[in-house]
Amino acid sequence: MVEEPVLVLAATGGQGRAVADALLGRGARVRALVRDPARKAARELADRGVEVMAGSLSDRGSLAAAMSGVAGVFAFTTPFEAGVEAEVGQGRAILAAAEEAGVPHLVFSSVAGADQESGVPHFESKARIEAELAAGDVPHTILGPTYFFDNALGGAERVLDGVLDLPLPPDRPLQQLARPDLGAFAAEVLLDPARYAGQRIELASDAPTPTQMAAALGAALGREVRHEQVPLTAVANPDMHAMWTFLNGPGYRVDIPALHAAHPEIPWTGFADWAHGTFATAR
């Protein structure tokens, strides 16, 4: 077990929290960079023994301070607050701070398909960060999560009303990932970095079709849920329209059986199990 702390950026967000949980579960020391240490989620981390530091993904100074003396860093960037150029700026700030601090290993959470010239803005921004990371001197591993199970919660009210809205044909598999599986995989890389140095690994837990997703949600709720195929023309956000166009076209291409066989230490949650754990209490 590494003695130095592992830094988790954006540790109160969905991905960061999953990574922090997995590291804590394995007895690692965790340092968290958060925007507001007074927020409830940050205080909860502190109560669990996490060293909480204030900072921003775009502030090189606070990033470098948080990266001082760490065993590794879990890095995450987002375009969904200020746009894709701001996300690339976050990536550059993180990479510059990591070089300045001499970070021994950085795990960057990108996205599956970022290497496919997808035309999806928030995939392309991550591809730019990946390229700069690969061209730099910071030892690193890139993880490419697919679509998260939790994205279904954005339409939770509709699901509770019996409808799963997805802009996909009913029989089109959608590779997806449970956040705890991402957390477990990232923790494995951060605690055994030599095994993963320089690799780019795409992650998926399951690949249900919309029909199978609706059936699993219905079983969890104890009532019928049906899939409704949303027309692509109804997806107004340009970034989301591009993403769903990609997912209707080439889509993700994780070799799920090979990934799971190579990493039996990861729980690899099925969609039906996630649905039951998430929606069964809503009966």
URQUI-V707017 format. One record per residue. N is the residue number from 0. RES is the residue in one letter. OMEGA is omega in degrees with one decimal (999 if undefined). Layout:
((N RES OMEGA) (N RES OMEGA))
//
This chain:
((0 M 178.0) (1 V -179.3) (2 E 179.6) (3 E 178.5) (4 P 171.9) (5 V -178.6) (6 L 175.5) (7 V 177.6) (8 L 179.8) (9 A -168.3) (10 A 176.1) (11 T 175.9) (12 G -175.8) (13 G -178.2) (14 Q -177.9) (15 G 179.9) (16 R 179.4) (17 A 179.2) (18 V 178.2) (19 A 178.8) (20 D -177.6) (21 A 178.3) (22 L 178.8) (23 L 179.3) (24 G 179.2) (25 R 174.6) (26 G -179.6) (27 A 170.6) (28 R -176.4) (29 V 170.8) (30 R -177.0) (31 A 171.7) (32 L -179.5) (33 V 179.2) (34 R -174.7) (35 D -179.5) (36 P -179.2) (37 A 179.3) (38 R -177.2) (39 K -177.8) (40 A 178.7) (41 A 177.9) (42 R 177.9) (43 E 176.0) (44 L 179.3) (45 A 179.3) (46 D 179.7) (47 R 176.6) (48 G 178.7) (49 V 174.4) (50 E -174.1) (51 V 177.9) (52 M 178.9) (53 A 177.3) (54 G -176.3) (55 S 178.2) (56 L -178.9) (57 S -177.4) (58 D -175.7) (59 R -177.8) (60 G -179.8) (61 S 177.0) (62 L -179.1) (63 A 178.7) (64 A -179.6) (65 A -177.9) (66 M -177.7) (67 S 173.8) (68 G -178.7) (69 V 175.9) (70 A -178.9) (71 G -177.3) (72 V 167.1) (73 F -174.5) (74 A -176.8) (75 F 176.0) (76 T -179.1) (77 T 174.6) (78 P -166.2) (79 F 175.1) (80 E -174.8) (81 A 175.9) (82 G -173.0) (83 V 178.4) (84 E 175.7) (85 A 178.2) (86 E 177.2) (87 V 176.0) (88 G 175.6) (89 Q 179.9) (90 G -179.9) (91 R 177.8) (92 A 179.5) (93 I -178.1) (94 L 178.9) (95 A 178.9) (96 A 179.9) (97 A 176.8) (98 E -179.7) (99 E -176.3) (100 A -178.2) (101 G -178.7) (102 V -177.0) (103 P 178.3) (104 H -179.9) (105 L 175.0) (106 V -179.1) (107 F 176.0) (108 S -179.3) (109 S 176.4) (110 V 174.4) (111 A -179.2) (112 G -179.8) (113 A -179.6) (114 D -174.7) (115 Q -174.9) (116 E -171.1) (117 S -173.7) (118 G 177.9) (119 V -174.4) (120 P -175.9) (121 H 167.1) (122 F -176.8) (123 E 178.4) (124 S 178.0) (125 K 176.7) (126 A 178.1) (127 R 178.1) (128 I 177.8) (129 E -177.7) (130 A 179.8) (131 E 177.1) (132 L -179.3) (133 A -178.3) (134 A -176.6) (135 G -174.5) (136 D -177.2) (137 V 174.5) (138 P -170.1) (139 H 168.5) (140 T 178.7) (141 I 174.2) (142 L -179.2) (143 G 177.4) (144 P 170.8) (145 T 179.6) (146 Y -178.3) (147 F 172.7) (148 F -174.9) (149 D 178.1) (150 N 177.3) (151 A -178.7) (152 L 175.4) (153 G 176.5) (154 G -173.2) (155 A -178.9) (156 E 178.1) (157 R 177.8) (158 V 178.9) (159 L 175.8) (160 D 175.2) (161 G -177.4) (162 V 171.5) (163 L -180.0) (164 D 174.9) (165 L 178.6) (166 P 179.7) (167 L 172.0) (168 P -174.4) (169 P -176.0) (170 D -178.2) (171 R 178.7) (172 P 177.2) (173 L 178.2) (174 Q -173.7) (175 Q -174.2) (176 L 171.4) (177 A -179.4) (178 R 177.9) (179 P 176.5) (180 D 173.3) (181 L -179.1) (182 G -179.4) (183 A -178.9) (184 F 179.6) (185 A 178.4) (186 A 178.2) (187 E -179.8) (188 V -177.1) (189 L -177.6) (190 L 177.0) (191 D -168.7) (192 P -176.0) (193 A -178.1) (194 R -171.3) (195 Y -173.9) (196 A 176.2) (197 G -177.2) (198 Q 171.0) (199 R -171.6) (200 I 177.4) (201 E -169.5) (202 L 172.6) (203 A 178.5) (204 S -172.1) (205 D 179.7) (206 A 179.9) (207 P 170.4) (208 T 174.5) (209 P 177.0) (210 T 178.3) (211 Q 177.3) (212 M -179.6) (213 A 179.3) (214 A -179.8) (215 A 177.8) (216 L 177.8) (217 G 178.7) (218 A 179.3) (219 A -176.9) (220 L -177.7) (221 G 176.3) (222 R -174.0) (223 E 168.2) (224 V 179.8) (225 R 176.6) (226 H 173.1) (227 E -178.5) (228 Q 178.5) (229 V 177.8) (230 P 178.2) (231 L 179.9) (232 T -179.9) (233 A 178.8) (234 V -169.7) (235 A -178.3) (236 N -174.8) (237 P -179.8) (238 D 179.8) (239 M 177.0) (240 H 179.1) (241 A -179.6) (242 M -179.0) (243 W 173.0) (244 T 176.8) (245 F -177.8) (246 L 172.9) (247 N -178.8) (248 G -177.4) (249 P 176.8) (250 G 175.6) (251 Y -179.8) (252 R 175.3) (253 V 173.1) (254 D -171.2) (255 I 179.3) (256 P -179.6) (257 A 179.3) (258 L -176.9) (259 H 178.2) (260 A -179.0) (261 A -175.7) (262 H -179.6) (263 P 179.3) (264 E 179.1) (265 I -177.2) (266 P -178.5) (267 W -176.8) (268 T 173.1) (269 G -179.0) (270 F -178.4) (271 A 178.1) (272 D 177.1) (273 W -178.5) (274 A -179.7) (275 H -179.0) (276 G -175.3) (277 T -170.9) (278 F -176.1) (279 A -179.7) (280 T -179.4) (281 A -179.4) (282 R 999))
//
